[in-house]
Amino acid sequence: MPWTDRDEVDLRRLTQEVRGYAGTGIHGVYTGGTTGEFYAQDDATFAKITETVVREAHALGLPVQIGASALSTRTTIQRIRVARRAGADAVQLALPFWLELKDDEVERYVAEVIAASGKTPVVLYLTGRSKRKISPELLGRLAARHPTFIGTKDTGADVPTVQAILKAAPDLAIFGGEDFYDRLPAGGRGGYCSITGFNARKVVELYTLCAEGRLAEAKPLADAFRRYLYEALVDPLVKEAGLWDSAVDRIQRVAGGGVVGVRCQSPYRSGTEQHVKQVIAWVRKNTPELLPPHLAKAVK
């Protein structure tokens, strides 16, 4: 999310960001997670962002999923209403995360937010930041009870967990991150990929190869992305520099040609232009096949 020096959303740059994905082959647009810094948005900011993203993505023919997570059911429902009025195609919700929910509280929360969503599909974000995981058994009960609960996002689930969820709820669409090579053969459906910000076309290429079962062709690209993720991002930026993933995702988006900028909302630490240069230099040296078009042209 692009912020001004006063920590206000820059709608001009946000519009450019969405339009920048035209023709890349991505299947949809999502905002309202960690990268979008939903936790730093007041109601007015959330509404402006939601309306802008839905309008611009729909103009490109892309469906939009809006993260409407909040600390209470009441605030979540308010955000769902904003998303529905704007025309969102789905909403994504993490469990309220200040206090860890018990199973009966999870069931109550899900029932109430799904009722507020009407016919708009709901995806549950299964994140450790919610302080608890929803078990496959509970997911199965929720899916059986609520037809508009269509899927989950869980970037940390391993293959056995994916398989356990699908055994309990075979119709759920299970989404992860960039781990298509491992997850799609196990029954996963796709991913919410931060690496898309660096090179959307390459991410789509990897997804397509894995979805078509062309795993031998996909493996070199999957290995390159894995190296990039850990050696260019996680190790130097998270472990050494102490940045959160919201800052890291901005760095790689700017490196990929985006106009989002590196500024994170206060009090969270931002990356720097030096970090951007560091990522680009690493890719040029180690995985040049991942260079986005504007950088690949510069090499030639």
RAJOSUL-V639788 format. One record per backbone hydrogen bond with DSSP energy under -0.5 kcal/mol. NH is the residue of the N-H (numbers start at 1). CO is the residue of the C=O. Records with the same first field share a line. If there is no record, write none. Layout:
BEGIN
NH = CO / CO
END
This chain:
BEGIN
4 = 8
7 = 4
10 = 2
11 = 9
14 = 10
15 = 11
16 = 12
17 = 13
18 = 14
19 = 15
20 = 16
21 = 18
22 = 19
24 = 21
29 = 63
31 = 65
37 = 34
38 = 33
40 = 37
41 = 38
46 = 42
47 = 43
48 = 44
49 = 45
50 = 46
51 = 47
52 = 48
53 = 49
54 = 50
55 = 51
56 = 52
57 = 53
58 = 54
59 = 55
60 = 56 / 57
61 = 58
62 = 57
63 = 27
65 = 29
66 = 90
67 = 31 / 65
68 = 66 / 92
76 = 72
77 = 73
78 = 74
79 = 75
80 = 76
81 = 77
82 = 78
83 = 79
84 = 80
85 = 81
86 = 82
87 = 83 / 84
88 = 83
89 = 64
90 = 64
91 = 121
92 = 66
93 = 123
95 = 125
106 = 102
107 = 103
108 = 104
109 = 105
110 = 106
111 = 107
112 = 108
113 = 109
114 = 110
115 = 111
116 = 112
117 = 113
118 = 114 / 115
120 = 117
121 = 89
122 = 148
123 = 91
124 = 151
125 = 93
126 = 124 / 153
127 = 125
130 = 127
131 = 128
135 = 133
139 = 135
140 = 136
141 = 137
142 = 138
143 = 139
144 = 140
145 = 141
146 = 142
147 = 145
149 = 146
150 = 122 / 148
151 = 122
152 = 173
153 = 124
154 = 175
157 = 154
162 = 158
163 = 159
164 = 160
165 = 161
166 = 162
167 = 163
168 = 164
169 = 165
172 = 169
173 = 150
174 = 172
175 = 152 / 173
176 = 190
180 = 178
182 = 179
183 = 179
184 = 180
185 = 180
186 = 183
187 = 184
188 = 183
189 = 174
190 = 174
192 = 176
193 = 191
194 = 192
196 = 193
197 = 194
198 = 195
199 = 195
200 = 196
203 = 199
204 = 200
205 = 201
206 = 202
207 = 203
208 = 204
209 = 205
210 = 206
211 = 207
212 = 208
213 = 210
214 = 209
215 = 213
218 = 214
219 = 215
220 = 216
221 = 217
222 = 218
223 = 219
224 = 220
225 = 221
226 = 222
227 = 223
228 = 224
229 = 225
230 = 226
231 = 227
232 = 227 / 228
233 = 228
234 = 229
235 = 230
237 = 233
238 = 233 / 234
239 = 234
240 = 235
241 = 236
242 = 238
243 = 237
247 = 244
248 = 244
249 = 245
250 = 246
251 = 247
252 = 248
253 = 249
254 = 250
255 = 251
256 = 252
257 = 254
258 = 253
268 = 265
271 = 262
276 = 272
277 = 273
278 = 274
279 = 275
280 = 276
281 = 277
282 = 278
283 = 279
284 = 280
285 = 281
286 = 282
287 = 283
290 = 287
291 = 288
295 = 292
296 = 292
297 = 293
298 = 294
299 = 295
300 = 296
END
